[in-house]
Amino acid sequence: MKIKGIRWWMVSLVAAGLIINYLARNTLSVAAPSLMKDLGITTEQYAHVVVAWQLCYAFMQPVAGYLLDTVGTKIGFVAFALAWSLACAAAAWSTGWRSLAFFRGLLGVAEAAGIPAGVKATSEWFPAKERSVAIGWFNIGSSIGALLAPPLVVWALMHGEWQLAFVLVGAAGIVWCVLWMALYKHPRKQKLLGDAERDYILSGQEAMHSDASAATRRSWFAMLGSRDFWAIGIPRILSEPAWQTFNAWIPLYMMTERHMNLKEVAMFAWMPFLAADIGCVLGGYLSPLFHKYAKVSLFTSRKMVFVVGALCMIGPACVGLVASPYAAIALLCVGGFAHQTLSGALYAITSDMFGKNEVATATGMGGMAGYLGAAAFTALFGVLVTQVGYSPLFVVLAVFDIIAAGVVCLLAKSADRTPELNWAGADAAAK
């Protein structure tokens, strides 16, 4: 039995894994008020818990990427997913901030593999012209996880204690691991994949992804010294602060600057993340559209998408110019859309520039750079927001993204490795 369009089922499986990944990390922030009261954790100690996750996640990303490139997508992804599921569930048995920080640190170590594994899986399962679309679909897992965490935690609090939320997310991760092991295989080994679709996938991939003899693998130090890495690393450093700022500060901004109450925050705080989901998907489709209608190379179309996302960041930069809190939310929605649009484009650019034995490593190294940049900006944000307010800092985030777009345009080079594909090739068997 052959399943038509099975590559889209594969990316759905990846997206489900990313949803659980982000559920596990966002459950803590929603459960924090009850958890802190129950365990006697102060605000300063809670900050230590958050930093434990951030540092472990940041520094583990290149290691996780390297391990994924070494052992392969199937075994590597499930090993990390099982680890993050157990670490998430284990947090339910925390007795204080130190044990909670330990379990969250373990969670950060394990979750670091999520995005590199997703990018690697899409590079295996999709031809170059569809890869940005696939990345856009799996990348919505990050926003959906953030959307699902609040109702899950509230439900757990209504039916028991905060510990229940951590256990449920951990159990969901274990179920996903079983499905992954049962269903995921490389296109060359997947028996449910039809011959026509397999040929469509493999013939549309660059040699560095499809030809084992052409697949090279550089050391971390060699990659750090390469132009290719800094073409994605610098933009990741400059763009990641915006996403982390939206995640950490939007509710507080709405309450302190826009004077919304808790009910209004609950009604509107999720909207920028819904817009981010739209950016993930629509941004993925923009690349093939630019390639087809603007008559540019596929690699150039990725850059164009990044530029579109960076220019959209002008929206949240104008948040200080509007008086209405609802207009402010609308502009922050533009910001959520903008970031996930350019973020997905940067993942696609990474998959175009690095071969199958390097793509997860490069994604992880870029992720580490981005999170370290975000941590530095967050530290400054916490100090400066009390002195200059939110509005100038949102302007800075927009400037960062526009500079990042310039870096991508100047430094990122395809070296003609991305094939120009015939759009008529999408026959019925490949749909």
TORLO-560905 format. One line per field, with one value per residue (C-alpha): chain; x, y, z; residue number from 1. Coordinates in pm, 1 decimal. Each point is the difference from the previous one (the first is absolute). Example, Ala and Ser with C-alpha at 12.3 -4.5 7.8 and 13.67 -1.06 7.14 Angstrom:
TORLO-560905
cadena <- [A  A]
px <- [1230.0  137.0]
py <- [-450.0  344.0]
pz <- [780.0  -66.0]
num <- [1  2]
END
This chain:
TORLO-560905
cadena <- [A  A  A  A  A  A  A  A  A  A  A  A  A  A  A  A  A  A  A  A  A  A  A  A  A  A  A  A  A  A  A  A  A  A  A  A  A  A  A  A  A  A  A  A  A  A  A  A  A  A  A  A  A  A  A  A  A  A  A  A  A  A  A  A  A  A  A  A  A  A  A  A  A  A  A  A  A  A  A  A  A  A  A  A  A  A  A  A  A  A  A  A  A  A  A  A  A  A  A  A  A  A  A  A  A  A  A  A  A  A  A  A  A  A  A  A  A  A  A  A  A  A  A  A  A  A  A  A  A  A  A  A  A  A  A  A  A  A  A  A  A  A  A  A  A  A  A  A  A  A  A  A  A  A  A  A  A  A  A  A  A  A  A  A  A  A  A  A  A  A  A  A  A  A  A  A  A  A  A  A  A  A  A  A  A  A  A  A  A  A  A  A  A  A  A  A  A  A  A  A  A  A  A  A  A  A  A  A  A  A  A  A  A  A  A  A  A  A  A  A  A  A  A  A  A  A  A  A  A  A  A  A  A  A  A  A  A  A  A  A  A  A  A  A  A  A  A  A  A  A  A  A  A  A  A  A  A  A  A  A  A  A  A  A  A  A  A  A  A  A  A  A  A  A  A  A  A  A  A  A  A  A  A  A  A  A  A  A  A  A  A  A  A  A  A  A  A  A  A  A  A  A  A  A  A  A  A  A  A  A  A  A  A  A  A  A  A  A  A  A  A  A  A  A  A  A  A  A  A  A  A  A  A  A  A  A  A  A  A  A  A  A  A  A  A  A  A  A  A  A  A  A  A  A  A  A  A  A  A  A  A  A  A  A  A  A  A  A  A  A  A  A  A  A  A  A  A  A  A  A  A  A  A  A  A  A  A  A  A  A  A  A  A  A  A  A  A  A  A  A  A  A  A  A  A  A  A  A  A  A  A  A  A  A  A  A  A  A  A  A  A  A  A  A  A  A  A  A  A  A  A]
px <- [0.0  132.0  -107.0  -15.4  154.7  157.9  269.4  -268.8  -88.0  366.7  16.1  -322.0  172.3  292.2  -240.9  -170.2  337.5  74.4  -340.6  82.9  350.9  -139.4  -278.3  264.2  193.8  -304.6  -179.4  232.7  -79.3  -375.9  24.0  246.6  -239.6  -136.9  335.0  191.8  -253.5  -6.4  379.1  80.4  202.3  86.0  7.8  379.9  8.9  -251.9  231.1  278.1  -228.4  -71.2  368.5  87.0  -222.2  123.6  370.6  -33.2  -212.7  236.8  324.9  -147.4  -135.8  320.2  69.6  -352.5  34.3  332.7  -148.6  -297.2  236.1  197.3  -271.8  -268.3  -336.9  -214.5  206.0  135.4  -336.7  -175.8  285.6  -16.4  -381.9  -11.2  250.5  -198.2  -324.6  150.8  164.1  -329.3  -191.6  273.0  -52.8  -325.0  211.5  197.1  28.0  156.5  161.9  326.7  -161.7  -231.1  298.9  174.8  -295.4  -50.3  367.8  -36.7  -303.8  206.1  272.2  -252.4  -220.0  298.4  -37.0  -353.6  61.6  321.1  -184.6  -292.2  223.3  192.2  -320.6  -136.2  330.9  -40.5  -367.8  -48.1  140.3  165.9  -293.8  -240.6  235.2  -90.5  -368.4  74.9  213.0  -281.4  -245.9  219.5  105.1  -359.8  61.9  182.6  -300.2  -264.7  188.8  -8.3  -372.7  -86.0  198.4  -240.3  -320.2  188.0  138.4  -333.9  -172.0  263.4  -48.4  -376.6  31.5  290.4  331.4  257.3  200.8  -265.7  81.9  366.0  -90.4  -256.0  246.6  264.1  -245.0  -98.1  368.3  39.8  -303.1  155.5  326.4  -187.0  -164.8  331.4  176.6  -286.9  -48.3  318.5  247.0  225.6  -167.8  241.9  -126.0  -366.6  -208.9  -319.5  151.4  -91.2  276.6  -120.6  -1.6  338.2  148.9  -165.3  155.5  348.4  33.4  -90.9  266.4  344.0  291.8  118.2  -329.0  -57.2  345.2  191.2  332.0  -48.8  -92.3  282.8  29.1  209.6  98.9  -164.3  310.9  13.0  -366.4  52.4  271.1  -212.8  -194.0  -296.8  -45.1  21.9  -246.4  -260.8  158.0  3.1  -363.5  -101.4  172.4  -177.5  -346.6  -48.9  -33.1  -332.9  -160.2  126.1  -122.6  -347.4  -12.7  118.6  -127.4  -327.0  -233.1  194.5  2.5  -375.7  -57.9  253.6  2.5  -347.8  -173.2  -186.6  -137.0  62.6  -317.9  100.2  351.1  -146.1  -219.7  274.7  345.4  -32.1  -66.0  364.4  70.5  -290.2  144.8  335.1  -163.0  -126.2  352.0  143.5  -230.4  -39.3  372.5  69.4  -220.4  150.3  332.5  -133.2  -232.0  290.9  199.4  -279.8  -134.7  298.9  220.4  278.1  203.1  -148.3  278.5  -63.9  -369.4  90.6  187.4  -297.9  -225.5  246.1  -2.3  -382.3  -4.4  262.5  -193.0  -319.1  181.6  -55.7  -353.4  89.1  260.8  -293.6  -180.5  88.5  -177.2  -348.1  -227.6  -241.0  105.3  -177.3  207.0  307.4  -103.5  -53.3  352.7  142.0  -187.7  185.2  318.6  -87.0  -78.8  322.2  231.1  -129.1  4.2  367.6  87.2  -140.0  183.7  326.6  -53.4  -60.4  316.5  191.1  -128.9  106.1  353.6  93.9  5.9  -182.6  289.2  24.3  -349.1  -103.5  336.6  -20.0  -359.2  102.2  299.1  -217.1  -257.2  264.6  115.2  -358.4  -85.1  317.9  -82.1  -354.1  122.9  230.8  -279.2  -243.2  245.2  25.0  -374.1  -74.6  219.4  -85.6  -377.4  -30.1  205.1  -108.8  -319.9  -104.2  -42.5  368.7  93.6  -255.3  164.3  338.2  -140.2  -120.7  340.6  166.9  -215.4  59.0  376.2  -36.4  -169.9  295.9  240.9  -195.7  -7.5  372.5  149.5  -228.5  115.5  -145.5  298.9  -260.5  -73.4  -376.4  -158.1  -236.1  -293.5  -268.3  -334.0  -175.6  164.1  -258.4  -195.1  -293.3  215.9  190.9  -306.7]
py <- [0.0  343.6  328.5  292.2  321.7  -176.8  270.6  231.4  -260.0  -10.2  376.3  -22.0  -253.6  239.7  284.6  -212.1  -60.6  373.0  76.0  -227.9  147.6  351.1  -116.0  -138.8  325.5  229.4  -199.1  141.3  366.8  -61.6  -214.9  238.0  183.3  -323.6  -177.2  282.0  24.3  -375.3  -43.3  329.6  130.6  369.4  208.2  -1.5  -377.9  -39.5  205.5  -248.7  -281.7  177.8  75.1  -367.5  -97.3  282.4  -69.8  -377.0  43.6  251.0  -188.7  -340.0  100.1  -54.0  -323.9  -123.9  92.6  -183.3  -312.5  10.0  18.5  -291.0  -250.8  112.7  168.8  -291.7  -124.4  343.1  175.4  -273.4  -24.4  371.1  -0.2  -283.5  187.4  326.0  -186.8  -164.7  325.6  187.0  -260.3  -15.1  368.3  -104.6  -149.9  318.5  94.5  344.4  235.5  -197.1  -327.5  185.3  177.2  -336.9  -156.2  309.0  -4.2  -360.4  107.9  270.7  -251.1  -236.5  259.4  151.6  -267.3  98.7  260.1  -158.0  -332.1  167.3  173.2  -322.2  -200.7  247.7  -2.5  -377.9  -5.6  300.2  126.3  339.4  193.1  -129.0  10.4  350.2  -99.9  -311.9  196.8  251.7  -275.8  -171.4  336.2  73.1  -251.7  270.8  231.8  -270.0  -128.0  350.9  23.7  -335.5  41.2  242.5  -208.5  -320.5  142.5  156.3  -334.9  -176.4  250.1  -51.4  -379.4  -41.3  178.3  171.8  -324.2  -161.4  233.1  -106.3  -368.9  30.2  174.3  -260.7  -281.8  164.7  10.9  -372.6  -76.1  212.6  -196.5  -324.3  149.0  139.0  -335.6  -174.4  247.3  193.1  -131.6  164.3  25.6  -260.5  -252.3  96.1  -284.8  206.0  253.9  -41.3  -18.6  313.1  209.8  -139.0  100.1  341.4  57.4  -129.2  151.7  343.1  -1.0  153.6  -241.3  77.4  -143.1  -285.2  -122.4  -171.6  43.3  376.1  30.8  161.2  62.1  272.2  33.5  259.6  217.4  -20.5  97.0  288.7  132.9  -23.2  275.9  -233.5  -24.7  373.0  63.2  -173.5  53.0  380.6  26.6  -251.3  208.9  313.5  -148.6  -235.9  280.7  103.1  -342.3  -39.7  351.7  -77.1  -322.8  152.4  359.2  37.6  -80.8  232.2  273.2  -27.6  33.2  270.0  215.9  -58.4  -45.8  -315.9  -224.0  -375.4  -81.9  227.2  -142.2  -350.6  113.4  165.7  -131.6  -307.7  199.6  78.6  -373.7  -78.8  258.6  -175.8  -326.8  178.6  133.6  -350.7  -134.6  300.7  73.0  -353.2  45.6  338.0  -150.7  -222.3  282.8  245.3  -268.3  -60.7  348.1  225.9  -228.6  -9.9  -295.0  -209.2  111.6  367.4  -54.5  -110.3  327.4  195.5  -164.7  93.0  361.1  5.2  -123.6  253.4  289.8  -114.8  50.5  371.7  -73.0  -69.1  278.3  240.5  -130.6  314.3  217.6  -142.6  87.4  -291.9  -321.1  -196.9  172.9  -88.1  -365.7  12.2  133.6  -270.2  -253.3  140.4  -57.4  -363.5  -56.1  175.3  -198.8  -343.5  94.8  92.5  -280.2  -265.6  158.0  -17.4  -370.5  -59.0  194.6  -216.4  -319.3  136.2  89.3  -308.1  -364.0  -292.1  -75.1  361.9  150.0  -95.4  107.6  336.5  51.1  -77.5  232.4  277.1  -66.5  27.7  332.3  124.8  -99.3  151.6  321.8  -11.8  -58.6  302.5  217.9  -124.4  100.3  350.3  15.1  -65.1  296.4  245.3  -52.1  178.4  293.9  54.6  -205.8  -268.1  203.0  82.2  -363.3  -121.4  241.4  -157.5  -346.5  118.3  153.8  -326.8  -197.0  244.2  -22.3  -379.8  13.9  195.2  -259.6  -285.3  175.9  75.8  -313.1  -292.6  -167.9  -306.2  -69.9  -116.8  -306.4  47.3  -150.4  200.4  -234.3  -31.3  96.1  -224.9  -293.3  -5.4  -286.0  -174.4  -261.0  271.0  180.5]
pz <- [0.0  -100.4  157.8  -241.8  129.3  296.0  28.6  139.7  261.8  94.0  52.3  203.5  223.8  43.3  79.7  266.6  162.4  0.5  154.4  292.8  15.7  42.8  230.4  234.0  9.7  30.9  269.4  265.9  -64.9  15.8  312.7  167.5  238.5  151.3  -14.1  167.5  281.5  55.2  4.3  169.5  -297.1  -13.4  -318.1  2.7  39.6  -281.0  -220.4  79.4  -115.2  -329.7  -57.7  61.6  -292.8  -224.9  48.0  -35.9  -311.9  -158.5  55.3  -83.6  -341.1  -201.2  189.3  -69.2  -366.0  -24.1  160.1  -238.0  -297.9  148.5  92.1  -244.6  24.4  113.2  295.0  94.7  13.6  198.9  252.7  75.3  -0.4  252.3  216.6  -5.3  74.2  308.3  113.0  -34.5  199.1  264.0  80.9  169.7  278.9  67.1  366.3  -38.1  -245.9  -17.3  -101.4  -238.5  -157.4  -38.9  -181.6  -216.5  -86.9  -114.2  -200.3  -171.0  -87.7  -159.8  -171.3  -178.2  -268.7  -103.5  -269.8  -141.1  -31.4  -174.6  -253.7  -62.0  -50.3  -254.4  -187.7  -32.2  -96.6  -227.1  -328.6  21.2  -146.1  268.7  296.1  116.9  1.0  204.2  246.1  36.0  89.3  259.0  146.5  104.1  276.3  193.6  0.9  46.8  303.1  148.7  -76.2  159.2  322.3  178.8  -41.7  86.4  324.2  95.7  -60.5  213.1  282.2  -14.2  8.9  237.2  49.8  -220.6  -2.3  -219.7  -290.8  -5.8  17.3  -282.1  -232.4  79.6  -74.7  -329.5  -93.9  64.4  -220.0  -274.8  32.1  -69.2  -308.8  -124.8  26.0  -174.0  -285.5  -77.8  -255.0  -255.6  -344.6  -136.1  259.8  41.5  -146.7  12.2  -240.7  -365.2  -260.9  -180.5  317.9  106.6  -335.3  29.0  343.4  -73.4  -347.7  138.1  268.8  -21.3  -42.4  353.0  133.5  -245.0  -100.3  280.8  -179.5  -9.5  368.1  195.2  371.7  157.6  362.2  224.4  -18.4  -377.8  -20.8  244.2  -227.5  -312.1  -170.0  -31.8  376.5  68.6  -282.3  217.9  344.2  -2.6  -119.7  266.6  270.9  -122.9  -56.0  294.8  261.5  -156.7  45.2  356.1  81.7  -134.1  203.1  327.3  2.0  -192.6  295.5  229.9  -266.0  -41.9  374.2  89.6  -313.7  -139.6  337.2  -93.2  272.3  23.4  -190.8  -288.4  -1.2  -22.2  -288.9  -205.6  100.7  -221.7  -318.2  -90.0  15.3  -230.7  -239.7  41.7  -114.7  -310.8  -58.9  22.0  -267.3  -229.7  17.7  -117.7  -305.2  -90.9  -102.5  -282.6  -107.0  -31.4  -180.0  -247.8  -65.8  67.0  -212.6  260.1  120.8  277.9  234.7  -78.3  69.7  355.3  48.7  -129.7  258.2  274.8  -120.0  0.0  359.1  109.1  -156.1  173.2  331.5  -59.8  126.8  366.1  -19.7  -34.0  308.7  197.3  -255.3  57.1  290.2  -23.1  178.5  -272.9  -268.1  204.6  5.7  -376.6  -50.4  227.9  -214.0  -300.7  197.7  73.7  -367.2  -102.4  223.1  -93.5  -368.2  6.8  243.2  -231.8  -293.9  194.6  74.6  -371.8  -86.6  247.7  -161.7  -341.8  111.7  202.2  -107.0  158.9  236.6  117.7  -10.2  355.0  139.2  -177.5  116.8  356.8  -10.1  -140.3  269.7  271.3  -141.2  -13.5  355.4  139.5  -185.5  135.6  355.6  -23.1  -136.6  265.9  272.5  -149.0  -61.6  366.9  98.0  -276.5  -4.5  335.1  -130.2  -360.4  -24.0  -245.6  -318.2  -71.8  61.5  -255.0  -245.6  77.2  -74.4  -341.4  -76.5  99.4  -245.5  -284.5  56.9  7.5  -341.3  -136.0  137.0  -159.1  -337.1  6.6  155.9  -83.5  -320.4  -162.7  -227.5  -254.2  212.6  3.9  -311.5  -215.9  -22.7  -261.4  153.5  -244.8  177.5  279.0  -151.8  157.4  168.2  186.2  131.5]
num <- [1  2  3  4  5  6  7  8  9  10  11  12  13  14  15  16  17  18  19  20  21  22  23  24  25  26  27  28  29  30  31  32  33  34  35  36  37  38  39  40  41  42  43  44  45  46  47  48  49  50  51  52  53  54  55  56  57  58  59  60  61  62  63  64  65  66  67  68  69  70  71  72  73  74  75  76  77  78  79  80  81  82  83  84  85  86  87  88  89  90  91  92  93  94  95  96  97  98  99  100  101  102  103  104  105  106  107  108  109  110  111  112  113  114  115  116  117  118  119  120  121  122  123  124  125  126  127  128  129  130  131  132  133  134  135  136  137  138  139  140  141  142  143  144  145  146  147  148  149  150  151  152  153  154  155  156  157  158  159  160  161  162  163  164  165  166  167  168  169  170  171  172  173  174  175  176  177  178  179  180  181  182  183  184  185  186  187  188  189  190  191  192  193  194  195  196  197  198  199  200  201  202  203  204  205  206  207  208  209  210  211  212  213  214  215  216  217  218  219  220  221  222  223  224  225  226  227  228  229  230  231  232  233  234  235  236  237  238  239  240  241  242  243  244  245  246  247  248  249  250  251  252  253  254  255  256  257  258  259  260  261  262  263  264  265  266  267  268  269  270  271  272  273  274  275  276  277  278  279  280  281  282  283  284  285  286  287  288  289  290  291  292  293  294  295  296  297  298  299  300  301  302  303  304  305  306  307  308  309  310  311  312  313  314  315  316  317  318  319  320  321  322  323  324  325  326  327  328  329  330  331  332  333  334  335  336  337  338  339  340  341  342  343  344  345  346  347  348  349  350  351  352  353  354  355  356  357  358  359  360  361  362  363  364  365  366  367  368  369  370  371  372  373  374  375  376  377  378  379  380  381  382  383  384  385  386  387  388  389  390  391  392  393  394  395  396  397  398  399  400  401  402  403  404  405  406  407  408  409  410  411  412  413  414  415  416  417  418  419  420  421  422  423  424  425  426  427  428  429  430  431]
END
